[in-house]
Amino acid sequence: MLKAVITDADINGGEPKTMSDYTRYGSRGIILNEENMSGMILMRANGFYKLPGGGIELGERESDAFLREVTEGMGFESCDIIADLGTVEEHKGKSGFSQFSYAYLGRVRGESKKGKSGGEKLLDFSVNWMSLEDAAAVMNKSLEMCSDYKMRFLLMRDKVIIDYVREMIDKGEITI
């Protein structure tokens, strides 16, 4: 089970420091289509990719938050959770902000209400379907190019999730 912790040390070096409480709880993960392609969200403003997900609403179960985020952000009415992957903690000491994210692997069926290709405008986002290997590559490239402190946490968090899923698939511990 994934249990990753990302701190300022992962971004800027030095000693890892964690905070005692969380500012925000989130739910996010990888969604696959029927061809096992991963839906990656391109943030048009900066050209970086991210996984679907967002905050957990008061009283909402973590898995329901993930399914809601897939519906709201990507337009799919149906998403089945394949695996509960675990958690990722982000401790942004420089910002005084910490986030605890529950990670999932899901599969969508059918077409997005946002359009056939899933690449139509979603506010300032578009969805691009790619292999998990290509998803890992775009995350690596984004991390290389990004100098923004907060964005580096987001990119690193999503990269950890993608790398974990690829490893579990390779080991045969997750079947897609």
Order of alpha helices (4+ residues) and beta strands (2+ residues): beta-alpha-beta-beta-beta-beta-alpha-beta-beta-beta-alpha-alpha
